[in-house]
Amino acid sequence: MSLFGKLKSALGSASDPQPNRPLIDRLKFDAKSDEWFVWKFPVEDLRLGSQLIVNQSQESLFYKGGQALDLFGPGTHTLSTGNIPLLSKLINLPFGGDTPFTAELWFINKHAKRDLLWGTKSPIPLVDPIYNYPVKVRAHGRWGIRVEDSRSLITQLVGTLRDLQAEKIEEYFIGEIIQRLSDALSKYLVERNVSILHANAKLNELSRFAADGIRVEFKRFGLEIVNFNVERVSIPDEEMKRFQEVLGKRMEIDQISKAQVGEAYKTMRTFDTLEKTAGTQGGIAGGVLAGGLGLGVGVGAGLPVGQQLGQALKSQVEAPTPDDATQKLKKLKLLLDQSLITQEDFEAKKKKILDEM
């Protein structure tokens, strides 16, 4: 038999003890590193009177039949029916002695692990609230967790696993983080009216905002978020190029619009000045000036109001002067005296001439 085979035969397997192997008297877990959050003791055949040693920042939990039972904090505990009442009730342990029993024993490290990394594997689709433009962004940062509720963690997350390390927690929760971050980022930008282009200037506030939404889901599994930081928000190069092209075109349109508004404003100011001049000069000069203004606005600005003013002022220029009206009335009276028109025609024409004055 090989040396390895002899050692294996002599020591047996921790997870599959030999029938004649003595029961374990000392139950303890020394974590190899701070990567370990949960570890299952490899032997399930235990006995009353054994020493359970729980290190600082640890808890130990008995688990049987799908139920989380007695929980122990830091210290040295001698197992007895007095300090494992829930387990004793479940399996009906007799009082005293070194009675053997079968149960799962879990050790939980409750230290804070702060240097975990998160990042988006694919860009998050958002709509920039300032420019109303769809854009995809990437984000990354750091986060830290601590086990807050050992029972909840073991029952909901660990299941049939034999241990739980930081790497497995990251694998499980990174997707949840990204989903929550996507919602939080969109909500933050809209509520604070911040463009995605300015997000990196708001990282501290954004981190706190996102952490509030993420904590809820972690708490459900018995975990506490001790720190969550968004360290950078970026737009992929191709996405940024398209975004810049759209912004450039919009700026050109804005400049053209501003120029048109400025030209219209100058036209209206000119109209105000000429209108005052036309009103004060009166007579033929004022009428001609006003008529020129109306035609100028109608043709140059192309506005309906300009056309209306031009037409109205044109009618004013073409309207008969007092002297013209007198001559027309004299001619009209002469036609009546010569019986060329009736009295009724005379009155109608006379009224029309007087109305046009």
C-alpha positions in Angstrom: 0.0 0.0 0.0 1.3 3.4 -0.8 2.2 6.0 1.9 -0.8 8.1 0.9 -3.1 5.0 1.2 -1.7 4.1 4.6 -2.3 7.7 5.9 -5.8 7.8 4.5 -6.6 4.4 6.1 -5.2 5.5 9.5 -6.8 8.9 9.6 -10.1 8.2 7.8 -12.1 10.9 6.1 -13.4 13.9 8.0 -16.6 14.0 5.9 -17.2 10.2 6.0 -16.0 8.8 9.4 -15.2 5.2 9.9 -17.6 3.1 12.0 -15.0 2.5 14.8 -13.8 6.0 14.9 -14.2 7.8 18.3 -16.7 10.7 18.4 -15.3 14.2 18.1 -14.7 16.0 21.4 -13.5 19.3 20.1 -15.5 21.4 17.6 -13.7 24.4 16.2 -13.1 26.3 13.0 -10.0 28.4 12.3 -10.7 30.4 9.1 -7.9 30.2 6.6 -8.4 33.8 5.5 -11.0 36.5 5.6 -12.4 35.0 2.4 -14.4 32.5 4.4 -17.8 33.5 5.5 -19.5 30.1 6.2 -18.0 26.7 6.9 -19.7 23.4 7.6 -18.1 21.1 10.2 -17.2 17.9 8.3 -18.5 15.5 10.9 -22.2 15.1 11.8 -21.8 12.5 14.5 -21.5 14.5 17.6 -22.0 13.9 21.3 -23.0 15.7 24.5 -20.0 16.8 26.6 -18.0 17.9 23.5 -16.3 21.3 23.6 -17.6 23.8 21.1 -15.0 26.6 20.6 -16.3 29.7 18.8 -13.7 32.3 18.0 -14.1 36.1 18.1 -16.3 37.5 15.3 -17.8 34.0 14.8 -21.1 32.3 15.5 -21.9 28.6 15.4 -25.3 27.2 14.4 -26.8 23.8 14.8 -28.9 22.8 11.8 -31.0 19.7 11.4 -33.9 18.6 9.2 -34.0 21.8 7.3 -34.2 23.9 10.5 -31.8 26.4 12.0 -31.7 25.6 15.7 -29.4 26.6 18.5 -26.9 29.5 18.0 -23.7 30.1 19.9 -21.6 33.2 20.1 -17.8 33.6 20.9 -16.5 31.5 23.7 -16.0 27.8 24.8 -19.2 25.9 25.3 -19.7 22.4 26.7 -22.6 20.8 24.8 -25.4 19.7 27.0 -29.2 19.4 26.9 -29.2 22.7 28.8 -27.6 24.8 26.2 -28.9 23.1 23.0 -32.6 23.0 24.0 -34.0 23.4 20.4 -31.9 20.5 19.2 -32.7 18.4 22.3 -36.4 18.9 21.8 -36.1 17.9 18.1 -34.2 14.6 18.6 -35.3 13.9 22.2 -31.9 13.7 23.8 -31.7 12.2 27.3 -30.4 14.3 30.1 -26.6 14.1 30.9 -24.0 11.6 29.8 -22.1 11.5 26.6 -25.1 10.7 24.4 -24.3 10.7 20.7 -26.4 12.7 18.3 -26.4 13.6 14.6 -26.6 17.3 13.5 -25.0 19.7 11.1 -22.7 22.3 12.7 -22.0 25.5 10.8 -19.5 28.2 11.7 -20.2 31.7 10.5 -17.5 34.4 10.3 -19.1 37.8 11.1 -16.2 40.0 10.2 -16.6 42.7 7.6 -15.1 42.1 4.2 -14.6 45.5 2.5 -12.4 45.0 -0.5 -14.9 43.2 -2.8 -15.1 44.5 -6.4 -18.1 45.0 -8.7 -18.4 46.1 -12.3 -20.8 45.9 -15.3 -20.0 43.1 -17.7 -22.2 44.8 -20.3 -23.2 48.5 -20.6 -26.4 49.6 -18.8 -28.9 51.3 -21.1 -30.1 54.7 -19.8 -31.8 57.8 -21.2 -29.9 61.0 -20.4 -32.5 63.3 -18.8 -30.8 66.6 -20.0 -30.4 65.7 -23.6 -33.2 63.1 -23.8 -30.9 60.7 -25.6 -30.5 56.9 -25.0 -27.0 56.0 -24.0 -25.2 53.0 -22.6 -22.8 53.3 -19.7 -20.4 51.2 -17.7 -19.7 51.5 -14.0 -17.4 49.9 -11.4 -16.5 50.2 -7.8 -16.0 48.5 -4.4 -18.3 47.1 -1.8 -18.2 45.4 1.5 -20.5 43.0 3.5 -20.9 41.5 6.9 -23.0 38.6 8.1 -25.8 40.1 10.2 -28.2 37.2 10.6 -26.6 33.8 10.6 -29.9 31.9 10.6 -31.2 33.7 7.6 -28.0 33.3 5.7 -27.7 29.5 6.3 -31.4 28.9 5.6 -31.8 30.9 2.4 -28.4 31.0 0.8 -26.1 28.2 1.8 -28.4 25.2 1.4 -26.4 22.1 0.7 -23.1 23.8 0.3 -20.3 22.9 2.6 -18.8 26.4 2.7 -19.4 29.9 1.5 -16.5 32.1 0.5 -16.4 35.8 -0.7 -16.1 34.6 -4.3 -19.4 32.7 -4.2 -21.1 35.6 -2.6 -19.8 37.8 -5.4 -21.0 35.4 -8.1 -24.5 35.3 -6.6 -24.9 39.0 -5.8 -23.1 40.9 -8.6 -26.1 40.4 -10.9 -28.4 41.8 -8.2 -26.0 44.7 -7.6 -26.0 45.6 -11.3 -29.8 45.4 -11.5 -30.3 47.6 -8.5 -27.5 50.0 -9.6 -29.2 50.4 -13.0 -32.5 51.3 -11.4 -30.8 53.6 -8.9 -28.7 55.4 -11.5 -31.6 56.1 -13.8 -33.7 57.3 -10.8 -30.9 59.5 -9.5 -30.2 61.2 -12.8 -33.9 62.0 -13.3 -34.6 63.1 -9.8 -31.4 65.3 -9.5 -31.7 66.4 -13.2 -28.1 65.4 -13.8 -26.6 64.5 -17.2 -24.7 61.2 -17.5 -21.8 63.3 -18.7 -21.7 64.9 -15.2 -22.2 61.7 -13.2 -18.5 61.4 -12.2 -18.7 64.7 -10.4 -21.5 63.3 -8.2 -20.0 59.9 -7.2 -20.3 60.3 -3.5 -23.9 61.2 -3.6 -24.6 58.6 -6.3 -22.9 55.9 -4.1 -25.1 56.7 -1.1 -28.2 56.8 -3.3 -27.4 53.4 -4.9 -26.5 51.8 -1.6 -29.9 52.5 -0.1 -31.6 50.5 -2.8 -29.1 47.6 -2.7 -29.2 47.1 1.1 -32.8 45.9 1.0 -32.0 42.8 -1.0 -28.9 41.9 1.0 -30.8 42.3 4.3 -33.2 39.7 3.1 -30.4 37.1 3.1 -29.0 38.1 6.4 -26.2 40.2 5.0 -25.3 43.9 5.8 -23.7 46.3 3.3 -20.9 48.0 5.2 -19.7 50.0 2.3 -20.7 50.6 -1.4 -18.8 52.9 -3.7 -19.3 53.9 -7.3 -15.8 54.7 -8.4 -16.4 55.5 -12.0 -19.2 55.8 -14.6 -18.0 55.8 -18.2 -19.5 55.7 -21.7 -17.9 53.2 -24.2 -15.9 54.9 -27.0 -18.3 54.0 -29.8 -21.3 55.1 -27.7 -19.6 58.4 -26.7 -18.8 59.1 -30.4 -22.4 58.8 -31.4 -23.5 60.9 -28.4 -21.0 63.6 -29.4 -22.3 63.6 -33.0 -25.9 64.0 -31.8 -24.9 66.8 -29.4 -23.0 68.6 -32.2 -26.0 68.6 -34.5 -28.3 69.8 -31.8 -25.9 72.7 -31.0 -25.9 73.7 -34.7 -29.7 73.7 -34.7 -29.8 75.7 -31.5 -27.4 78.3 -33.0 -29.5 78.6 -36.1 -32.7 79.0 -34.0 -31.0 81.6 -31.8 -29.9 83.5 -35.0 -33.5 83.4 -36.3 -34.9 84.6 -33.0 -32.3 87.4 -32.9 -33.2 88.5 -36.5 -36.9 88.5 -35.7 -36.2 90.6 -32.6 -34.3 93.2 -34.6 -37.1 93.4 -37.1 -39.7 93.9 -34.4 -37.5 96.7 -32.8 -37.3 98.4 -36.2 -41.1 98.1 -36.6 -41.6 99.7 -33.2 -39.3 102.7 -34.2 -41.0 103.2 -37.6 -44.4 102.8 -36.1 -43.8 105.7 -33.7 -42.3 107.8 -36.5 -45.4 107.1 -38.7 -47.7 108.1 -35.9 -46.0 111.4 -35.1 -45.4 112.6 -38.7 -49.0 112.1 -39.9 -50.2 113.2 -43.3 -48.8 111.9 -46.5 -45.3 111.4 -45.1 -46.6 109.3 -42.2 -48.8 107.3 -44.4 -46.1 106.6 -46.9 -43.7 105.7 -44.1 -46.2 103.4 -42.5 -47.1 101.8 -45.9 -43.4 101.2 -46.6 -43.0 99.5 -43.1 -45.9 97.2 -43.7 -44.7 96.1 -47.1 -41.2 95.7 -45.7 -42.3 93.5 -42.9 -44.6 91.5 -45.1 -41.9 90.8 -47.7 -38.7 90.7 -45.6 -39.9 88.8 -42.6 -42.5 86.7 -44.4 -44.8 86.9 -41.4 -48.6 87.0 -41.6 -48.8 90.0 -39.4 -46.5 91.8 -41.8 -48.7 91.0 -44.8 -51.8 92.2 -42.9 -50.1 95.4 -41.9 -48.8 96.0 -45.4 -52.2 95.4 -46.9 -53.9 97.7 -44.4 -51.3 100.5 -44.8 -51.5 100.1 -48.6 -55.2 100.7 -48.4 -54.6 103.7 -46.4 -52.3 105.2 -49.0 -54.8 104.5 -51.8 -57.7 106.0 -49.8 -58.9 109.4 -51.1 -57.7 112.6 -49.6 -60.2 115.3 -48.5 -59.6 117.3 -51.7 -60.2 114.2 -53.9 -63.5 113.6 -52.1 -64.7 117.1 -52.7 -64.1 116.8 -56.4 -65.9 113.5 -56.6 -68.9 115.0 -54.7 -69.1 117.9 -57.1 -69.0 115.6 -60.1 -71.6 113.4 -58.6 -73.9 116.5 -58.0 -73.5 117.6 -61.6 -74.6 114.2 -62.8 -77.7 114.4 -60.6 -78.5 117.9 -61.9 -78.3 116.8 -65.5 -80.6 113.8 -64.6 -77.9 111.3 -65.6 -78.3 109.5 -62.3 -81.2 109.1 -59.9 -81.5 110.6 -56.4 -81.1 107.1 -55.0 -77.8 106.6 -56.9 -76.6 110.0 -55.8 -77.2 109.2 -52.1 -75.5 105.7 -52.4 -72.4 107.1 -54.1 -72.2 110.1 -51.8 -72.2 107.8 -48.7 -69.5 105.6 -50.2 -67.2 108.6 -50.8 -67.7 109.9 -47.3 -67.1 106.5 -45.8 -63.8 106.2 -47.5 -62.5 109.5 -46.1 
